[in-house]
Amino acid sequence: MHHHEGAANENSPRGSLDIREVREYVPGDEVRHLHWKATARTGQLMIRDYADPQQPQFTVLLDNRQVIPAAPEFEEAVEVAASLVVAAAKADSRCQLVTSGGLDIVTTPGASAVQRLLDELCVLERAENTDLPLVPRPWRSPGVVSSL
């Protein structure tokens, strides 16, 4: 039973005003989310499970392979990535920072994400593995050339 507009997925944050489904009560659920009609119909406590529609997410892919010169190009790329993720996080977008070397950080919206992203970028170095593709394997679509 979906009453919201837009697709919901398991990454959708919970707690909006849109109903994802009506399901059986589990200890620990908010009792204020009880669905009284469904409870009366089924004879069991039923809960409204809320979720936000799929929300935009801002993703930065930072190339930290050895083919990128260390200075000044790599430092400039890190600064640009930092500017982008900070702006997106402050604009309440969910952010994801992905590097060719395998770093993959997903944050919640808001300024609290800024510190974590900046901490990771401060210590980021070029990947030691010299045979890495630009786009990490989990991000590649089938049929995409792996030597980008």
Contact map, one row per residue, 1 for C-alpha under 8 A:
1110000000000000001111000000000000000000000000000000000000000000000000000000000000000000000000000000000000000000000000000000000000000000000000000000
1111000000000000001110000000000000000000000000000000000000000000000000000000000000000000000000000000000000000000000000000000000000000000000000000000
1111100000000000011100000000000000000000000000000000000000000000000000000000000000000000000000000000000000000000000000000000000000000000000000000000
0111110000000000011100000000000000000000000000000001100000000000000000000000000000000000000000000000000000000000000000000000000000000000000000000000
0011111000000000000000000000000000000000000000000000100000000000000000000000000000000000000000000000000000000000000000000000000000000000000000000000
0001111100000000000000000000000000000000000000000000110000000000000000000000000000000000000000000000000000000000000000000000000000000000000000000000
0000111110000000000000000000000000000000000000000000110000000000000000000000000000000000000000000000000000000000000000000000000000000000000000000000
0000011111110000000100000000000000000000000000000011110000000000000000000000000000000000000000000000000000000000000000000000000000000000000000000000
0000001111110000000000000000000000000000000000000000010000000000000000000000000000000000000000000000000000000000000000000000000000000000000000000000
0000000111110000000000000000000000000000000000000000000000000000000000000000000000000000000000000000000000000000000000000000000000000000000000000000
0000000111111000000000000000000000000000000000000000000000000000000000000000000000000000000000000000000000000000000000000000000000000000000000000000
0000000111111100000000000000000000000000000000000011111000000000000000000000000000000000000000000000000000000000000000000000000000000000000000000000
0000000000111111000000000000000000000000000000000011000000000000000000000000000000000000000000000000000000000000000000000000000000000000000000000000
0000000000011111000000000000000000000000000000001111000000000000000000000000000000000000000000000000000000000000000000000000000000000000000000000000
0000000000001111100000000000000000000000000000000111000000000000000000000000000000000000000000000000000000000000000000000000000000000000000000000000
0000000000001111111000000000000000000000000000000111000000000000000000000000000000000000000000000000000000000000000000000000000000000000000000000000
0000000000000011111000000000000000000000000000000111000000000000000000000000000000000000000000000000000000000000000000000000000000000000000000000000
0011000000000001111100000000000000000000000000000111100000000000000000000000000000000000000000000000000000000000000000000000000000000000000000000000
1111000000000001111111000000000000000000000000011110000000000000000000000000000000000000000000000000000000000000000000000000000000000000000000000000
1111000100000000011111000000000000000000000000011110000000000000000000000000000000000000000000000000000000000000000000000000000000000000000000000000
1100000000000000001111100000000000000000000000011100000000000000000000000000000000000000000000000000000000000000000000000000000000000000000000000000
1000000000000000001111110000000000100100000001111000000000000000000000000000000000000000000000000000000000000000000000000000000000000000000000000000
0000000000000000000011111000000000000000000001111000000000000000000000000000000000000000000000000000000000000000000000000000000000000000000000000000
0000000000000000000001111100000000000000000111100000000000000000000000000000000000000000000000000000000000000000000000000000000000000000000000000000
0000000000000000000000111110100001000000000111100000000000000000000000000000000000000000000000000000000000000000000000000000000000000000000000000000
0000000000000000000000011111100000000000000000000000000000000000000000000000000000000000000000000000000000000000000000000000000000000000000000000000
0000000000000000000000001111100000000000000000000000000000000000000000000000000000000000000000000000000000000000000000000000000000000000000000000000
0000000000000000000000000111110000000000000000000000000000000000000000000000000000000000000000000000000000000000000000000000000000000000000000000000
0000000000000000000000001111111010000000000000100000000000000000000000000000000000000000000000000000000000000000000000000000000000000000000000000000
0000000000000000000000000001111111000000000000000000000000000000000000000000000000000000000000000000000000000000000000000000000000000000000000000000
0000000000000000000000000000111111000000000000100000000000000000000000000000000000000000000000000000000000000000000000000000000000000000000000000000
0000000000000000000000000000011111000000000000000000000000000000000000000000000000000000000000000000000000000000000000000000000000000000000000000000
0000000000000000000000000000111111100000000000111000000000000000000000000000000000000000000000000000000000000000000000000000000000000000000000000000
0000000000000000000000001000011111110010000011110000000000000000000000000000000000000000000000000000000000000000000000000000000000000000000000000000
0000000000000000000001000000000011111110000011110000000000000000000000000000000000000000000000000000000000000000000000000000000000000000000000000000
0000000000000000000000000000000001111111000011000000000000000000000000000000000000000000000000000000000000000000000000000000000000000000000000000000
0000000000000000000000000000000000111111100000000000000000000000000000000000000000000000000000000000000000000000000000000000000000000000000000000000
0000000000000000000001000000000000111111110011000000000000000000000000000000000000000000000000000000000000000000000000000000000000000000000000000000
0000000000000000000000000000000001111111111111000000000000000000000000000000000000000000000000000000000000000000000000000000000000000000000000000000
0000000000000000000000000000000000011111111100000000000000000000000000000000000000000000000000000000000000000000000000000000000000000000000000000000
0000000000000000000000000000000000001111111000000000000000000000000000000000000000000000000000000000000000000000000000000000000000000000000000000000
0000000000000000000000000000000000000111111110000000000000000000000000000000000000000000000000000000000000000000000000000000000000000000000000000000
0000000000000000000000000000000000000011111110000000000000000000000000000000000000000000000000000000000000000000000000000000000000000000000000000000
0000000000000000000000011000000000000011011111000000000000000000000000000000000000000000000000000000000000000000000000000000000000000000000000000000
0000000000000000000000011000000001110110011111100000000000000000000000000000000000000000000000000000000000000000000000000000000000000000000000000000
0000000000000000000001111000000001110110000111110000000000000000000000000000000000000000000000000000000000000000000000000000000000000000000000000000
0000000000000000000001111000101011100000000011111000000000000000000000000000000000000000000000000000000000000000000000000000000000000000000000000000
0000000000000000001111100000000011100000000001111100000000000000000000000000000000000000000000000000000000000000000000000000000000000000000000000000
0000000000000100001111100000000010000000000000111110000000000000000000000000000000000000000000000000000000000000000000000000000000000000000000000000
0000000000000111111110000000000000000000000000011111000000000000000000000000000000000000000000000000000000000000000000000000000000000000000000000000
0000000100011111111100000000000000000000000000001111100000000000000000000000000000000000000000000000000000000000000000000000000000000000000000000000
0001000100011111110000000000000000000000000000000111111000000000000000000000000000000000000000000000000000000000000000000000000000000000000000000000
0001111100010000010000000000000000000000000000000011111000000000000000000000000000000000000000000000000000000000000000000000000000000000000000000000
0000011110010000000000000000000000000000000000000001111100000000000000000000000000000000000000000000000000000000000000000000000000000000000000000000
0000000000010000000000000000000000000000000000000001111110000000000000000000000000000000000000000000000000000000000000000000000000000000000000000000
0000000000000000000000000000000000000000000000000000011111000000000000000000000000000000000011000000000000000000000000000000000000000000000000000000
0000000000000000000000000000000000000000000000000000001111100000000000000000000000000000000011110000000000000000000000000000000000000000000000000000
0000000000000000000000000000000000000000000000000000000111110000000000000000000000001001000011110000000000000000000000000000000000000000000000000000
0000000000000000000000000000000000000000000000000000000011111000000000000000000000001000000000111100000000000000000000000000000000000000000000000000
0000000000000000000000000000000000000000000000000000000001111100000000000000000010011000000000111100000000000000000000000000000000000000000000000000
0000000000000000000000000000000000000000000000000000000000111110000000000000000000000000000000001111000000000000000000000000000000000010000000000000
0000000000000000000000000000000000000000000000000000000000011111000000000000110010000000000000001111000000000000000000000000000000000000000000000000
0000000000000000000000000000000000000000000000000000000000001111100100000000000000000000000000000011100000000000000000000000000000000100000000000000
0000000000000000000000000000000000000000000000000000000000000111110100000100000000000000000000000011100000000000000000000000111000000000000000000000
0000000000000000000000000000000000000000000000000000000000000011111100000000000000000000000000000001100000000000000000000000011111010100000000000000
0000000000000000000000000000000000000000000000000000000000000001111110000000000000000000000000000000000000000000000000000000011111000000000000000000
0000000000000000000000000000000000000000000000000000000000000000111110000000000000000000000000000000000000000000000000000000000001000000000000000000
0000000000000000000000000000000000000000000000000000000000000011111111001100000000000000000000000000000000000000000000000000010000000000000000000000
0000000000000000000000000000000000000000000000000000000000000000011111111100000000000000000000000000000000000000000000000000000000000000000000000000
0000000000000000000000000000000000000000000000000000000000000000000111111110000000000000000000000000000000000000000000000000010000000000000000000000
0000000000000000000000000000000000000000000000000000000000000000000011111110000000000000000000000000000000000000000000000000000000000000000000000000
0000000000000000000000000000000000000000000000000000000000000000000011111111000000000000000000000000000000000000000000000000000000000000000000000000
0000000000000000000000000000000000000000000000000000000000000000000111111111100000000000000000000000000000000000000000000000000000000000000000000000
0000000000000000000000000000000000000000000000000000000000000001000111111111110000000000000000000000000000000000000000000000010000000000000000000000
0000000000000000000000000000000000000000000000000000000000000000000001111111111000000000000000000000000000000000000000000000000000000000000000000000
0000000000000000000000000000000000000000000000000000000000000000000000011111111100000000000000000000000000000000000000000000000000000000000000000000
0000000000000000000000000000000000000000000000000000000000000100000000001111111110000000000000000000000000000000000000000000000000000000000000000000
0000000000000000000000000000000000000000000000000000000000000100000000000111111111000000000000000000000000000000000000001000000000000000000000000000
0000000000000000000000000000000000000000000000000000000000000000000000000011111111100000000000000000000000000000000000000000000000000000000000000000
0000000000000000000000000000000000000000000000000000000000000000000000000001111111110000000000000000000000000000000000000000000000000000000000000000
0000000000000000000000000000000000000000000000000000000000010100000000000000111111111000000000000000000000000000000000000000000000000000000000000000
0000000000000000000000000000000000000000000000000000000000000000000000000000011111111100000000000000000000000000000011001000000000000000000000000000
0000000000000000000000000000000000000000000000000000000000000000000000000000001111111110000000000000000000000000000000000000000000000000000000000000
0000000000000000000000000000000000000000000000000000000000010000000000000000000111111111000000000000000000000000000000000000000000000000000000000000
0000000000000000000000000000000000000000000000000000000001110000000000000000000011111111100000111000000000000000010010000000000000000000000000000000
0000000000000000000000000000000000000000000000000000000000000000000000000000000001111111110000000000000000000010010011000000000000000000000000000000
0000000000000000000000000000000000000000000000000000000000000000000000000000000000111111111000000000000000000000000000000000000000000000000000000000
0000000000000000000000000000000000000000000000000000000001000000000000000000000000011111111111100000000000000000000000000000000000000000000000000000
0000000000000000000000000000000000000000000000000000000000000000000000000000000000001111111111100000000000001110110000000000000000000000000000000000
0000000000000000000000000000000000000000000000000000000000000000000000000000000000000111111110000000000000001110010000000000000000000000000000000000
0000000000000000000000000000000000000000000000000000000000000000000000000000000000000011111110000000000000001100000000000000000000000000000000000000
0000000000000000000000000000000000000000000000000000000000000000000000000000000000000001111111000000000000001110000000000000000000000000000000000000
0000000000000000000000000000000000000000000000000000000111000000000000000000000000000001111111100000000000011100000000000000000000000000000000000000
0000000000000000000000000000000000000000000000000000000111000000000000000000000000000001100111110000000001111100000000000000000000000000000000000000
0000000000000000000000000000000000000000000000000000000011110000000000000000000000001001100011111000000001111000000000000000000000000000000000000000
0000000000000000000000000000000000000000000000000000000011110000000000000000000000001000000001111100000111100000000000000000000000000000000000000000
0000000000000000000000000000000000000000000000000000000000111100000000000000000000001000000000111110001111000000000010000000000000000000000000000000
0000000000000000000000000000000000000000000000000000000000111100000000000000000000000000000000011111011110000000000000000000000000000000000000000000
0000000000000000000000000000000000000000000000000000000000001111000000000000000000000000000000001111111100000000000000000000000000000011000000000000
0000000000000000000000000000000000000000000000000000000000001111100000000000000000000000000000000111111000000000000000000000001000011111000000000000
0000000000000000000000000000000000000000000000000000000000000011100000000000000000000000000000000011111000000000000000000000011010010001000000000000
0000000000000000000000000000000000000000000000000000000000000000000000000000000000000000000000000111111100000000000000000000000000000001000000000000
0000000000000000000000000000000000000000000000000000000000000000000000000000000000000000000000001111111110000000000000000000000000000000000000000000
0000000000000000000000000000000000000000000000000000000000000000000000000000000000000000000000011110011111000000000000000000000000000000000000000000
0000000000000000000000000000000000000000000000000000000000000000000000000000000000000000000000011100001111100000000010000000000000000000000000000000
0000000000000000000000000000000000000000000000000000000000000000000000000000000000000000000001111000000111110000000000000000000000000000000000000000
0000000000000000000000000000000000000000000000000000000000000000000000000000000000000000000001110000000011111000100000000000000000000000000000000000
0000000000000000000000000000000000000000000000000000000000000000000000000000000000000000000011100000000001111100100000000000000000000000000000000000
0000000000000000000000000000000000000000000000000000000000000000000000000000000000000000111111100000000000111111100000000000000000000000000000000000
0000000000000000000000000000000000000000000000000000000000000000000000000000000000000000111111000000000000011111110000000000000000000000000000000000
0000000000000000000000000000000000000000000000000000000000000000000000000000000000000100110100000000000000001111111000000000000000000000000000000000
0000000000000000000000000000000000000000000000000000000000000000000000000000000000000000000000000000000000001111111100000000000000000000000000000000
0000000000000000000000000000000000000000000000000000000000000000000000000000000000000000100000000000000000111111111110000000000000000000000000000000
0000000000000000000000000000000000000000000000000000000000000000000000000000000000001100110000000000000000000111111111000000000000000000000000000000
0000000000000000000000000000000000000000000000000000000000000000000000000000000000000000000000000000000000000011111111100000000000000000000000000000
0000000000000000000000000000000000000000000000000000000000000000000000000000000000000000000000000000000000000001111111110000000000000000000000000000
0000000000000000000000000000000000000000000000000000000000000000000000000000000001001100000000001000000010000000111111111000000000000000000000000000
0000000000000000000000000000000000000000000000000000000000000000000000000000000001000100000000000000000000000000011111111100000000000000000000000000
0000000000000000000000000000000000000000000000000000000000000000000000000000000000000000000000000000000000000000001111111110000000000000000000000000
0000000000000000000000000000000000000000000000000000000000000000000000000000000000000000000000000000000000000000000111111111000000000000000000000000
0000000000000000000000000000000000000000000000000000000000000000000000000000010001000000000000000000000000000000000011111111000000000000000000000000
0000000000000000000000000000000000000000000000000000000000000000000000000000000000000000000000000000000000000000000001111111000000000000000000000000
0000000000000000000000000000000000000000000000000000000000000000000000000000000000000000000000000000000000000000000000111111100000000000000000000000
0000000000000000000000000000000000000000000000000000000000000000000000000000000000000000000000000000000000000000000000011111110000000000000000000000
0000000000000000000000000000000000000000000000000000000000000001000000000000000000000000000000000000000000000000000000000011111000000000000000000000
0000000000000000000000000000000000000000000000000000000000000001110101000100000000000000000000000000100000000000000000000001111100000000000000000000
0000000000000000000000000000000000000000000000000000000000000001110000000000000000000000000000000001100000000000000000000000111111000000000000000000
0000000000000000000000000000000000000000000000000000000000000000110000000000000000000000000000000000000000000000000000000000011111000000000000000000
0000000000000000000000000000000000000000000000000000000000000000110000000000000000000000000000000000100000000000000000000000001111110000000000000000
0000000000000000000000000000000000000000000000000000000000000000111000000000000000000000000000000000000000000000000000000000001111110000000000000000
0000000000000000000000000000000000000000000000000000000000000000000000000000000000000000000000000000000000000000000000000000000011111000000000000000
0000000000000000000000000000000000000000000000000000000000000000100000000000000000000000000000000001100000000000000000000000000011111101000000000010
0000000000000000000000000000000000000000000000000000000000000000000000000000000000000000000000000001000000000000000000000000000000111111000000000111
0000000000000000000000000000000000000000000000000000000000000010100000000000000000000000000000000001000000000000000000000000000000011111000000000111
0000000000000000000000000000000000000000000000000000000000001000000000000000000000000000000000000011000000000000000000000000000000001111101100000101
0000000000000000000000000000000000000000000000000000000000000000000000000000000000000000000000000011110000000000000000000000000000011111111100000000
0000000000000000000000000000000000000000000000000000000000000000000000000000000000000000000000000000000000000000000000000000000000000011111100000000
0000000000000000000000000000000000000000000000000000000000000000000000000000000000000000000000000000000000000000000000000000000000000001111100000000
0000000000000000000000000000000000000000000000000000000000000000000000000000000000000000000000000000000000000000000000000000000000000011111110000000
0000000000000000000000000000000000000000000000000000000000000000000000000000000000000000000000000000000000000000000000000000000000000011111111010100
0000000000000000000000000000000000000000000000000000000000000000000000000000000000000000000000000000000000000000000000000000000000000000001111110000
0000000000000000000000000000000000000000000000000000000000000000000000000000000000000000000000000000000000000000000000000000000000000000000111110000
0000000000000000000000000000000000000000000000000000000000000000000000000000000000000000000000000000000000000000000000000000000000000000000011111000
0000000000000000000000000000000000000000000000000000000000000000000000000000000000000000000000000000000000000000000000000000000000000000000111111100
0000000000000000000000000000000000000000000000000000000000000000000000000000000000000000000000000000000000000000000000000000000000000000000000111111
0000000000000000000000000000000000000000000000000000000000000000000000000000000000000000000000000000000000000000000000000000000000001110000100011111
0000000000000000000000000000000000000000000000000000000000000000000000000000000000000000000000000000000000000000000000000000000000011100000000001111
0000000000000000000000000000000000000000000000000000000000000000000000000000000000000000000000000000000000000000000000000000000000001110000000001111
